[in-house]
Amino acid sequence: MLSPRAKKFASYYRPYRRLFFTDIACAIVVSLATLALPLCARLITERVPSLEDSTARTLILTVGAVMVGLVMLMTLCNQFIDFHGHMMGTYMEADMRAELFAHYQRLPFSFHDDNRVGQLMTRLTNDLASIAELFHHGPEDFVIALLKFAGTFIILVHINAGLTFALFLLLPVMAVYAVVFNRRMNAANRASRDRIGDINAQAEDSLAGIRVVQSFANEAIEQAKFERLNRRFVESRRAGYRSEGWFSQGMLAFTQGITLIAVIVGALQIVGGSMTLADLLTFLLCVAILVEPIQRAVNIVRLYQEGYTGFQRFMDVLEVPPDITDAPAARDLPPARGEITFEAVRFGYRRGADVLRGVSLTIEAGETVALVGSSGVGKSTLCALIPRFYDVTEGAVRIDGHDVRAVTLASLRRQIGVVQQDVYLFAGTVAENIRYGRPGASDAEVIEAATSADAHDFIMALPQGYDTDIGQRGIRLSGGQKQRLSIARAFLKDPPILIFDEATSALDNETERAVRASMERLTHGRTTLIIAHRLATIRSAARILVLTDDGIAEQGTHDALLAADGVYASLYQEQSIL
């Protein structure tokens, strides 16, 4: 009975079963043709000495023609195996990569919070490349090795049963040897994959923050981190190569030993008259063929320990269930008016460590509400529950009376726009990044959104205007320019609900004023939540909520909260002093 993971592994062959069975058929032809060649040689060496010259020549030419035909057939089949077999493995690798990437997209923020990008990239690249080799060569090598081994055994037993069984006594010893060192190689390879993932994660972290690294002149520190991880990788490979060396050289010694025994014992039997020279020649040719399936078996073991290690790492991620999914009976959220209700909401990122406790709140459709409070009290968390980036532990979040867990994620998130402090722009052009808000938007709609976000003028001043490549993460733009592109994205999306998560806290005063003007145009007629660190930026909000560790401590307008002389007034006074 196959395990669930084995069934999953086999399932990737299904779309390419015709190609797979053709590949296996070619492997069978190659195996049978290889076995036929020493039999042809035996026919010549055994029959020719007893034939007349003309008959001998005819036999040699006839059998030679058959052997040439077999070689040509083997060449064609091997060509099919080498090209189409490898392409089959590549197709399957691509399918797995697409499936894993799609799974990454479905996994919740909590998963990505706990896993470094470099490790995830290693599973997406290095691990799957090894699996592709196993997909292609594993079954093919197994069939060829099995047929050649079985066929060679039959031929050898027919020629000299005693010598054959003597040689095959070495095989159990070889098997034990292979199992021991295969286990060691498997453990070393798993450790090596983990180490290269650590290297990728460190490199991604250091290079993404290269401006910070260089501004602090900390290149040596980053190099030291990298070299420490690099040394760990080298040590893991040292253990792997040591085991691999003992494995491969030991197996080679066994196979060469079989050949030497056959030569020595066969020569002695010729002297004793129990074996003919033709039999010894055929025997040695078959022993040479026997070495190949043994070597293929060694290769299968290598492919298995490398490929299946990668497959295990692949499945470790694929088996992580997406916590945030559509309910079985989920329906699309109707076009939202924008009323948001929190009903006795409790939430914690870790069990036993609640960030929000029993929060109840109603935000009217079209209302602008600001959330303030010290760091860590749950302002961003509260907003992240609305588009279901996380799910509440207890209670409910509703939009227009619909529990967000009862509607489809796609329809929910289409109606919510999020503008964050840490703007993420993708490598590509200005237009491509704005159009991310609505992929099917026309050029005119993109320009209209940019104009509304007060971004059109600076875009047109760029070298290629809307077709300017902004670099990885928009590195060629200033902070204010990035922020206005993110607002343009939100304009293009045109959602009824907006969330501004400290969208201006990292900007200078002049840039902040320009961005705030864009934000005010965007919020018109929409339900808006603003998370703000600078209290002066949210004075015009219809309602300000003051969050503390105990929940919502105060709420009201700016003037009313100042007059109450409570938590908000203290926060405002502290910032005024600063």
SVG drawing of the C-alpha trace seen along z (x, -y; Angstrom):
<svg xmlns="http://www.w3.org/2000/svg" viewBox="-26 -71 71 101">
<polyline fill="none" stroke="black" stroke-width="0.4" points="0.0,0.0 1.5,-3.3 1.9,-6.1 0.1,-9.4 3.4,-11.0 4.3,-8.2 0.8,-8.5 1.4,-12.2 4.8,-11.6 3.3,-9.2 0.4,-11.6 2.8,-13.9 3.3,-11.3 -0.4,-11.2 -0.5,-14.1 2.5,-12.7 1.7,-9.0 1.9,-8.5 5.4,-10.0 6.3,-8.0 5.3,-4.7 7.1,-5.5 10.2,-6.3 9.9,-3.0 9.3,-1.1 12.5,-2.6 14.4,-1.6 13.1,2.0 14.3,2.0 17.7,0.7 18.0,3.4 17.0,6.2 19.3,5.0 22.2,4.7 21.7,8.3 21.4,9.5 24.9,8.2 27.0,10.7 24.8,13.5 25.5,12.4 29.2,12.4 29.0,15.8 27.2,17.1 30.1,15.9 33.0,17.1 31.3,20.5 30.2,21.3 32.9,19.7 35.8,22.0 33.8,25.0 32.5,23.5 33.9,23.2 35.3,19.8 32.4,18.7 29.8,19.9 31.7,18.3 31.9,15.0 28.1,15.1 27.4,15.8 29.8,13.0 28.2,10.5 24.7,11.5 25.2,11.4 27.3,8.2 24.4,6.5 22.0,7.6 24.4,6.1 24.7,2.8 20.9,2.7 20.7,3.3 23.2,0.5 21.3,-1.9 18.0,-1.0 19.7,-1.5 21.0,-4.9 17.5,-6.1 15.9,-4.8 18.6,-6.4 18.1,-9.7 14.4,-9.6 15.2,-8.8 17.8,-11.6 15.7,-14.3 12.0,-13.4 12.7,-11.7 14.5,-14.8 11.7,-17.0 9.2,-14.9 11.1,-15.5 11.2,-19.2 7.5,-19.4 6.8,-17.7 9.3,-20.0 7.5,-23.0 4.1,-21.6 5.4,-21.1 7.0,-24.6 3.7,-26.1 1.8,-24.2 4.2,-25.2 4.2,-28.8 0.4,-28.8 0.4,-27.3 2.8,-30.0 0.2,-32.5 -2.5,-30.9 -0.6,-30.5 -1.5,-33.0 0.6,-35.9 1.4,-33.8 3.3,-31.3 5.3,-33.9 6.0,-35.6 7.7,-32.4 9.6,-31.4 12.5,-33.2 12.2,-34.0 15.6,-32.3 14.4,-28.9 11.2,-29.1 13.2,-30.0 15.4,-26.9 12.4,-24.7 11.2,-26.3 14.4,-26.0 17.2,-23.6 15.0,-21.0 12.7,-20.7 15.7,-20.4 16.8,-17.3 13.3,-15.9 13.1,-16.4 16.2,-14.1 14.5,-11.5 11.3,-11.7 13.1,-11.1 16.0,-8.7 14.4,-6.8 11.8,-4.6 13.9,-4.4 17.1,-3.4 15.1,-0.9 13.6,0.8 17.0,0.9 18.8,2.2 16.2,4.8 16.0,6.2 19.7,6.2 20.4,7.7 17.8,10.5 18.7,11.1 22.5,11.2 21.8,13.6 19.9,16.0 22.7,15.9 25.4,16.4 23.6,19.3 23.2,20.9 27.0,20.6 28.3,21.5 26.0,21.9 28.6,22.5 30.7,19.5 27.5,17.3 26.3,18.3 29.7,17.7 29.8,14.2 26.3,13.4 27.2,14.3 28.8,10.8 25.5,9.1 24.0,9.4 27.2,7.8 26.9,5.1 23.3,4.4 24.1,4.1 27.0,1.8 24.7,-0.3 22.0,-0.6 24.4,-1.8 26.0,-4.5 22.7,-5.5 21.3,-6.4 24.4,-8.5 24.1,-10.3 20.4,-11.0 21.0,-12.6 23.9,-14.6 21.9,-15.8 19.0,-16.9 21.4,-18.9 23.0,-20.4 19.6,-21.5 18.8,-23.2 22.2,-25.0 21.9,-26.3 18.5,-27.6 20.1,-29.5 22.6,-30.9 19.9,-32.1 18.0,-33.6 21.0,-35.5 22.0,-36.7 18.4,-37.9 18.4,-39.7 21.8,-41.4 21.3,-42.4 17.8,-43.7 19.2,-46.0 22.4,-46.9 21.8,-50.6 21.5,-50.2 24.6,-47.9 26.7,-50.4 25.4,-53.5 26.5,-51.9 29.8,-50.6 28.8,-47.1 29.9,-45.2 32.4,-43.2 29.6,-42.2 27.4,-40.9 30.3,-39.1 31.1,-37.4 27.4,-36.3 27.6,-34.9 30.9,-33.2 29.7,-31.5 26.7,-30.1 28.9,-29.2 31.2,-27.2 28.2,-25.3 27.3,-24.5 30.8,-23.3 30.8,-21.0 27.5,-19.5 28.8,-18.8 32.0,-17.4 29.9,-14.8 27.9,-14.1 30.8,-13.8 32.6,-11.5 29.7,-9.2 29.1,-9.5 32.8,-8.7 32.8,-5.6 29.5,-4.5 30.5,-5.0 34.1,-3.7 32.9,-0.7 30.4,0.2 33.0,-0.3 35.4,2.0 32.6,4.7 31.9,4.5 35.5,4.7 36.0,7.6 33.3,9.5 35.1,8.9 38.4,10.0 36.9,13.2 35.3,14.0 38.6,13.6 40.7,15.7 38.2,18.5 37.2,18.6 40.8,18.9 41.4,21.7 38.3,23.5 39.6,23.2 42.8,24.8 40.8,27.5 38.6,28.0 35.3,27.1 34.8,23.9 35.6,22.9 37.2,19.7 33.9,18.6 32.1,19.2 34.6,17.2 34.4,14.3 30.6,14.3 30.7,14.6 33.0,11.6 30.9,9.5 27.9,10.3 29.8,9.5 30.6,6.1 26.9,5.7 26.2,6.8 28.4,4.0 26.1,1.4 22.9,2.3 24.8,2.3 26.1,-1.2 22.5,-2.2 21.3,-0.8 24.0,-3.0 22.7,-6.0 19.1,-5.2 20.1,-5.2 21.9,-8.6 18.9,-10.0 16.6,-8.8 18.5,-10.2 18.9,-13.6 15.5,-13.7 13.4,-12.3 15.0,-14.5 14.0,-17.4 10.5,-15.9 10.1,-15.6 11.1,-19.3 8.6,-20.1 5.8,-18.2 6.7,-19.7 5.5,-23.0 2.7,-21.6 1.2,-19.9 0.9,-23.1 -2.8,-23.9 -3.8,-27.4 -5.5,-28.7 -7.3,-31.4 -9.6,-29.7 -13.1,-30.1 -15.7,-28.4 -17.5,-25.5 -20.7,-27.5 -18.9,-30.9 -20.6,-33.4 -19.3,-36.5 -19.6,-39.7 -22.2,-42.0 -21.0,-45.5 -20.3,-46.9 -21.7,-50.1 -18.8,-49.9 -20.2,-49.4 -17.7,-47.5 -18.6,-45.8 -16.3,-44.2 -18.2,-41.9 -16.4,-41.0 -13.2,-40.3 -10.3,-38.5 -7.1,-37.7 -3.5,-36.6 -0.7,-35.7 0.4,-33.0 -1.7,-30.8 -2.1,-32.5 -0.8,-35.9 -3.8,-37.9 -3.3,-41.3 -7.0,-42.1 -9.4,-41.2 -13.2,-41.6 -13.1,-44.6 -16.5,-45.7 -16.9,-48.6 -19.1,-49.8 -17.8,-52.0 -20.5,-53.5 -20.4,-53.4 -18.4,-56.3 -17.0,-57.2 -13.3,-58.1 -12.0,-56.6 -8.4,-57.1 -6.7,-54.5 -4.0,-55.8 -2.1,-54.3 1.3,-53.2 3.2,-50.5 1.9,-46.9 -1.6,-47.7 -3.1,-46.1 -3.9,-49.0 -2.5,-47.2 -3.9,-43.9 -7.4,-45.2 -7.2,-46.4 -5.7,-43.2 -8.7,-41.2 -11.0,-43.1 -9.6,-41.6 -8.9,-38.3 -5.1,-38.5 -5.7,-36.8 -8.8,-35.2 -10.3,-36.2 -9.8,-33.8 -13.2,-34.7 -16.0,-37.0 -16.7,-38.2 -15.9,-40.9 -18.7,-41.9 -19.1,-44.1 -22.6,-45.3 -23.7,-42.5 -21.8,-39.8 -19.3,-37.8 -16.0,-38.1 -15.5,-34.4 -18.7,-33.5 -17.8,-35.3 -15.1,-34.4 -11.7,-35.9 -11.4,-37.2 -14.7,-39.1 -13.8,-40.4 -10.3,-41.7 -11.4,-43.2 -13.5,-45.7 -10.7,-46.7 -7.8,-48.9 -4.7,-48.9 -2.0,-51.6 0.9,-50.8 3.9,-52.7 6.3,-50.1 5.2,-50.4 6.1,-47.4 6.6,-48.1 7.4,-45.3 10.2,-45.3 8.8,-46.7 7.4,-49.9 5.4,-52.6 2.3,-51.7 2.6,-48.0 2.8,-48.9 -0.2,-51.2 -2.2,-48.6 -1.6,-46.1 -4.7,-47.7 -6.8,-46.5 -4.9,-44.4 -7.4,-45.0 -7.3,-48.8 -6.7,-50.8 -3.8,-53.3 -6.3,-56.2 -7.6,-54.8 -4.0,-54.3 -3.2,-58.0 -6.4,-59.1 -5.6,-57.2 -2.0,-58.7 -3.4,-62.2 -5.8,-61.7 -2.9,-60.6 -0.9,-63.7 1.6,-61.4 1.2,-62.2 3.6,-65.2 6.6,-63.4 5.9,-60.3 6.1,-62.3 9.4,-63.8 10.9,-60.2 13.1,-59.2 10.4,-57.0 7.3,-58.3 4.9,-55.6 7.2,-53.0 10.1,-53.8 11.5,-50.8 11.6,-51.6 13.9,-48.8 13.6,-46.2 11.1,-47.4 11.0,-50.8 14.5,-51.6 14.8,-54.4 12.0,-56.4 11.8,-58.5 9.7,-57.6 7.0,-60.1 6.9,-59.0 6.5,-55.3 3.7,-56.3 1.8,-58.2 2.1,-55.2 0.6,-53.0 -2.2,-55.5 -2.7,-55.6 -3.0,-51.8 -5.8,-52.2 -7.5,-54.8 -7.5,-52.4 -8.8,-49.6 -11.6,-52.0 -12.6,-50.0 -15.4,-51.1 -13.2,-50.4 -9.8,-51.9 -7.1,-51.2 -4.1,-53.5 -1.5,-51.9 0.8,-54.7 1.0,-55.6 2.8,-59.0 4.9,-58.3 8.2,-57.8 7.9,-61.0 9.2,-64.5 6.7,-67.3 6.5,-68.7 6.1,-65.3 3.6,-64.2 1.4,-67.2 1.3,-66.2 0.6,-62.6 -2.1,-63.6 -3.8,-65.7 -3.9,-62.6 -5.2,-60.5 -8.0,-63.0 -9.2,-62.8 -9.1,-59.0 -11.1,-58.8 -14.0,-60.8 -17.2,-58.7 -15.4,-55.7 -15.2,-54.0 -11.7,-54.7 -9.5,-53.5 -6.3,-55.5 -3.6,-54.2 -1.5,-57.1 1.6,-57.8 1.6,-61.5 -1.6,-62.7 -1.5,-66.0 -2.3,-64.1 -5.7,-62.8 -7.2,-65.9 -9.9,-66.1 -11.0,-62.5 -14.7,-62.1 -13.8,-59.8 -10.6,-58.9 -10.2,-55.6 -7.6,-55.4 -6.4,-51.8 -4.5,-50.5 -3.6,-47.0 -7.1,-46.8 -8.9,-47.7 -10.6,-50.9 -9.9,-53.4 -11.4,-56.5 -13.1,-57.6 -14.4,-60.9 -13.2,-63.9 -9.8,-65.5 -11.2,-68.4 -13.5,-66.3 -10.6,-64.0 -8.3,-66.9 -11.0,-68.3 -11.4,-64.9 -7.8,-65.2 -7.2,-61.4 -4.9,-59.1 -5.2,-60.9 -4.5,-64.2 -1.3,-62.8 -0.2,-61.3 -0.8,-64.6 1.0,-66.6 4.0,-64.3 4.2,-64.8 3.8,-68.6 6.7,-68.7 8.8,-66.7"/>
</svg>
